[in-house]
Amino acid sequence: MKNKKNICENCHEKCCVISYVQLTKEEAKKFKDNAIDINGVFFLKDVEKKCVFFGKNQCSLSYQDRPLSCKLYPICFTLKNGKPTVDVDGNCPLAKYVNLEKENPLIQEAIKAGLDKDIAVSEYN
């Protein structure tokens, strides 16, 4: 994927502001003070509709410490015909640079962690 940091810093969509961050079960343990459980699916808490770790127009976590769903974005899992499907959020400026084959190891990690199944269980409100 193109230089994600530069594109994200100049973005006005602010996925960290308008999106809810889904966590794996392991990440929910790691972020236990900032995680919520909705029908068995874990998310980061938000503060005034912003990710709890979002501050000064960027994430306060290092890339290495961010949840897998943040590293994967704009690749995400959605439901199509009732089945979890790998998709790309077309609202993100990075979407045009996504190569699903190249990103496959990260996608496989997400599937192994259960992010694809969890999306079918819950809709975060």
N, C-alpha and C positions, 0 to 999 in steps of 0.2 A: 504494500500500500504506500502511496505517496507520503511525504513527510507529514504525519498526522499532527504533530505538535503545532507547526506553523499554521495549518489550516484551522485547527481547533481554536487557537488563540485569536484568530481573526473572524471567527464565526459569530453570527448573531442569533442563530437558532438555539444555542445553549442547551444541548441535550441534558446536561447536568441540572438544568433548571426545570425543564419541562417533562423530563422522563423519570420513571421510577426504576431504581436499580435493583434488579433481581440478584439474589445471592444463592450460591450452592449451599448445601447443608454444612460443609466445612467452613465456608466463609461466614455463615451465620454464627458459628461458634467463635470464630476469630473476631468478628465485629459485634459480639453479643450485646454490648451496651448500646449499640446503634442499629440493631436489627429488629424487625417485627415479623411475626408469623401470621400469615393470612391463609387459612385453610391448608396449612402444611407447606406453603410456599413462602420463602423468606425474601424480604426486601430490606434495603437500607431505609432508615427513618428519613423523613424530610423535615425541613424547617422552613415554613412559609413557602412551600412548594419548590424548595431547592434541596438538592442532596445535602445531607448533614456535613459532608466533607467539602462542599463547594464554598470557596471564599476568594475574594479579590479576583474575580473573573476567571478562576481556574480551580482545579482540584488540589486540595492540600495533601493528598496522598501521592507518594512516588508511583511511577508507572508500575513498578514491580509489586507494590502493595495494593493496587487497585483490584476490585472484584473482576472476575473473569468476564462478566457481561460488559463491563466498561472497556476492557481491552479488546473485546470482540466488536464493539459498536463501530460502524453502523450495521454490522451483521447482527441479526437477531433471529429469534424463533417466533413464528406466528402460527396461527391455526388456519389451515386451508382445507376445506371439506372435512373439518373435524380432526385433522391430523397435524401434529407439529411439523413445521416445514422451515428450513433455513431460508431466510429472506434478507433483503437489504433495505434499510430505511431510506427511501428516496428523498426525504426532506433534508438529509445530511449532505453537506457539500462534499464529503468524502465518498459518497455512494458511487460516483462515477469512476473512482479509482479502485474499487473493490474487485479483486480477482478471487472468487470463491475457491478455485483450485489451489491457489497459492496460500490462502488462509486456512486450508483444510486442517492442518495440525491443531490450530486453535479451536476450530469448529468441532473436531473430534474430541478434544479435551472437554468442551462444553457439553457434548452429548454424553460422554463418560460420566461427567459430574451430575447429569440429570436435568440440565437447564431446558432441554427440549421437551421433556415430559412434564415438568412443572408448569409450563406455560398453558397446558391444557387443563390444569387444575384450578387456576385462579385468575381472576381479573382484578387488578389493584385499582381501588377507587380513592 
